[in-house]
Amino acid sequence: MSTKIATALYERDYNLWLEQILQQLRHCAASGDGAFEGIDLKNLIEELESMGRSEKRAVYSNLKILLMHLLKYKYLPEKRSNSWRSTIREHRQRLEEAFGDSPSLRNYFTEVFHSCYRAARELAAEETGLALDAFPTEVSEEAVLNPDYLPE
């Protein structure tokens, strides 16, 4: 990948850029051609992989918190508060910011959506005291990210 293309990708999609740079570094490390002599490629690769995992963990965490608060909002209407609405808005904004920096993280969002929802249902059941089966087993990805959506 040329430097110009890499720079453009970095500006357009940080996570995808990181994955491609990692792939190139792994290739260089495996080839042993000396192009990166003196650079600690092994630890550099590990650090960059960690950065990518951190981006994904943030998406997972923000999504799980958002889903849990949406469930609580719907199933505990008597306890609705500005704090809950603020938390819902904040975590939607965090996700949208992550997608703005790295559009490829939307694919990860879709990939982990159902496992996040399962975890959020369990947390919501624990926190509300309601039975797990009181919560629906499916929810719309589109509704969750819709800034105007609040379950009634």
C-alpha positions in Angstrom: 0.0 0.0 0.0 1.4 3.4 -1.0 2.0 6.0 1.7 -0.6 8.3 0.0 -3.2 5.5 0.1 -2.4 4.5 3.6 -2.7 8.2 4.8 -6.1 8.5 3.0 -7.3 5.3 4.7 -6.1 6.4 8.1 -8.1 9.6 7.7 -11.2 7.7 6.4 -11.2 4.6 8.6 -8.8 4.2 11.5 -9.7 0.7 12.4 -9.4 -0.6 8.8 -6.1 1.2 8.4 -4.8 -0.4 11.6 -5.8 -3.9 10.4 -4.1 -3.3 7.1 -0.9 -2.0 8.7 -0.8 -5.0 11.0 -1.1 -7.3 8.0 1.8 -5.6 6.3 3.9 -5.6 9.5 3.2 -9.3 10.1 4.3 -10.0 6.5 7.5 -8.0 7.0 8.2 -9.8 10.3 7.7 -13.2 8.7 9.8 -12.5 5.6 12.8 -11.5 7.7 14.2 -9.4 4.9 15.8 -6.9 7.3 13.7 -3.9 6.1 12.8 -3.2 9.7 16.1 -4.1 11.3 16.4 -2.5 14.7 12.6 -2.1 15.1 11.0 -4.3 17.7 8.4 -5.7 15.3 7.0 -8.3 17.7 6.1 -5.9 20.4 5.0 -3.2 17.9 2.6 -5.7 16.3 1.3 -6.6 19.8 0.7 -3.0 20.7 -1.1 -2.2 17.5 -3.3 -5.3 17.9 -4.1 -4.1 21.4 -5.2 -0.7 20.0 -7.6 -2.5 17.6 -9.0 -4.6 20.4 -9.5 -1.5 22.5 -11.6 0.1 19.7 -13.8 -3.0 19.5 -14.1 -3.3 23.3 -15.4 0.3 23.4 -18.0 -0.5 20.8 -19.1 -3.6 22.7 -19.2 -1.9 26.1 -21.1 1.2 24.8 -23.6 -1.0 23.0 -24.2 -3.2 26.0 -24.8 -0.2 28.3 -27.1 1.4 25.7 -29.1 -1.8 25.3 -29.4 -2.3 29.1 -30.7 1.3 29.6 -33.2 1.0 26.7 -34.6 -2.2 28.4 -34.7 -0.5 31.8 -36.4 2.5 30.2 -39.1 0.4 28.6 -39.8 -2.0 31.5 -39.5 0.3 34.5 -41.5 3.3 33.3 -42.0 4.5 36.8 -38.3 4.9 37.3 -37.5 6.8 34.1 -35.2 9.7 34.6 -33.2 12.4 32.9 -30.2 10.4 33.9 -31.3 7.3 32.0 -32.2 9.4 28.9 -28.8 11.1 29.2 -27.0 7.8 29.4 -28.9 6.5 26.3 -28.0 9.6 24.4 -24.3 9.6 25.5 -23.7 5.9 24.5 -25.4 6.4 21.1 -23.1 9.4 20.6 -20.1 7.4 21.5 -21.0 4.7 19.0 -21.7 7.2 16.3 -18.3 8.9 17.0 -16.6 5.5 16.8 -18.3 4.8 13.5 -17.3 8.3 12.2 -13.7 7.6 13.0 -13.8 4.0 11.8 -16.8 3.1 9.5 -15.6 -0.5 9.5 -16.6 -0.8 13.2 -20.2 -0.8 12.0 -19.5 -4.3 10.8 -18.2 -5.3 14.2 -21.3 -3.7 15.8 -23.5 -5.9 13.6 -21.3 -8.9 14.4 -21.6 -8.5 18.2 -25.1 -7.0 18.4 -26.9 -10.2 19.5 -24.3 -11.2 22.1 -24.4 -7.7 23.5 -28.1 -7.9 23.6 -28.1 -11.2 25.5 -25.6 -9.7 28.0 -27.7 -6.6 28.4 -30.9 -8.6 29.0 -29.1 -10.5 31.8 -27.9 -7.3 33.3 -31.3 -5.6 33.0 -33.0 -8.7 34.6 -30.5 -8.6 37.5 -30.9 -4.8 38.0 -34.6 -4.6 37.7 -35.5 -7.9 39.5 -37.7 -8.9 36.5 -37.4 -12.4 35.0 -35.1 -12.7 32.0 -38.1 -13.9 29.9 -39.9 -10.6 30.6 -37.5 -9.0 28.0 -37.9 -9.7 24.3 -35.3 -11.9 22.7 -34.9 -9.7 19.7 -34.5 -5.9 19.2 -33.9 -3.8 16.1 -30.4 -2.6 15.4 -31.8 0.4 13.6 -34.0 1.5 16.5 -31.1 1.2 19.0 -29.0 3.7 17.1 -31.9 6.0 16.2 -31.3 9.2 18.3 -35.1 9.8 18.5 -36.1 6.3 19.6 -37.1 5.7 23.2 -39.1 2.6 23.9 -42.5 3.3 25.4 
